[in-house]
Amino acid sequence: MKKSRSAFMATALVSLSLGAQQASAQEPGAFAAQAYTTPLAEVCPDPFIVQKDWLAQAEHGALYQMIGGAGTMESGRYTGPLGSTGIDLVILEGGGGMGLGDGETAYSSLYMGNSKAGLRPHLGYQELDNAFIFSKRFPVVGVAAPLNIAPQGLFWDRGTYPEGFKSIEDIIAFAESGKGMIYVSTIQRTFGLYLVQSGVPRDAFVEGYRGDGENFVTNNGTWLNQGFVTSEPFAFSTGNNWGKPIDAVTVGELGYPNYSGMLSVATDRMDELAPCLEKLVPIIQQAVVDYMDDPTEVLETIHEFTQEGYATSWWKLSMDKLEFGWKTLKEQQIMGNGSNDVVADFDENRIATMFEIVSPWLDERALEDLDPQTVVTNRFIDPSIGLK
């Protein structure tokens, strides 16, 4: 069943200050049509398809910004005109068994397609560490990084640990104290493995995190729990069988400066898509700026999309949670400029640091003698576009 966004824009607006975007957007999608005008029909596929890494949430707002509220909602996708560029944009839900088929990832979809949608995306959300790890099996090139800081991290109960944890030394001291465990998805790779190799004792970890906080709650907040700083602090402070203040630290603050949510192209399609990306990537950059200036229309769109069950039946985000996510993106500069005045570009020093961490883990899935700078590119970035 299809549902047009335009039928719902008369509903209550989010309780954020209204900026120029909302003032000018008298109709759903009007701002996008006025702001994104670069002609793309001659150089880009139509529709242009983007595969997300997870279900719709505030972190994905820059994509929805390019359509605004003028799109059509269907199970697992949001489709609409990409401004007035002359092409449509298709935004596909992520998550294996939800937006993607069982066992499929945003990586594999760039090569083998999204079986649930029956489409092969042109761009997909990736993580830098995994781009190194899968550089032979599913080679990609990151072309834009809407998220300057990876929002993944660890959270804790503020009442139990009022001083908090802000460094790898803090995490080691916690693990050695015996006060609690650290609940993560895995210590066999990526961030969990980094913690172990940085000196956190293996026996301090419990593996198996899948977006849950059951261990955190049943152990009365004495454990540290993996989560997103843009989500879990709100969810556990207001509910989730906890309802008490939560704090969190990002993986970057702990010395793992990963890029997550980097928009990437399959390496073997770079030549094909380069003419499109030269014009599209600056639009994505501007969409990040516009979304950070005023998220009103986008958050209302994502709210309705999830509440109506188009993401998946159980993923229903409240407006309060979406607002918290956006405010965290802004206040912590998670969606912001990097080490310069440019938005969505890649920092060569961060790339080198991450490769130094990850390179000992590489196996048959990775290219031999991998040059880390070939996994990302600033070729299409417009250096004049950044957050003020």
Secondary structure as UniProt FT lines:
FT   STRAND          3..4
FT   HELIX           5..8
FT   TURN            9..10
FT   HELIX           20..24
FT   TURN            28..29
FT   HELIX           30..35
FT   TURN            41..43
FT   STRAND          48..51
FT   HELIX           58..60
FT   HELIX           61..65
FT   TURN            66..67
FT   HELIX           68..70
FT   STRAND          72..74
FT   TURN            75..76
FT   STRAND          77..81
FT   TURN            83..84
FT   STRAND          88..92
FT   TURN            97..99
FT   TURN            102..103
FT   HELIX           106..112
FT   TURN            115..118
FT   STRAND          123..126
FT   HELIX           128..133
FT   TURN            134..137
FT   STRAND          140..144
FT   STRAND          152..157
FT   TURN            158..160
FT   TURN            162..163
FT   HELIX           168..177
FT   STRAND          182..184
FT   HELIX           190..197
FT   TURN            198..199
FT   HELIX           202..204
FT   STRAND          205..207
FT   HELIX           214..218
FT   TURN            219..221
FT   STRAND          224..228
FT   TURN            229..231
FT   HELIX           232..238
FT   TURN            240..242
FT   STRAND          246..250
FT   TURN            251..255
FT   STRAND          262..266
FT   HELIX           267..269
FT   HELIX           270..293
FT   HELIX           296..307
FT   TURN            308..309
FT   TURN            313..314
FT   HELIX           319..331
FT   TURN            332..333
FT   HELIX           348..358
FT   HELIX           359..361
FT   TURN            364..365
FT   TURN            368..369
FT   HELIX           372..374
FT   TURN            379..380
FT   TURN            383..384
//
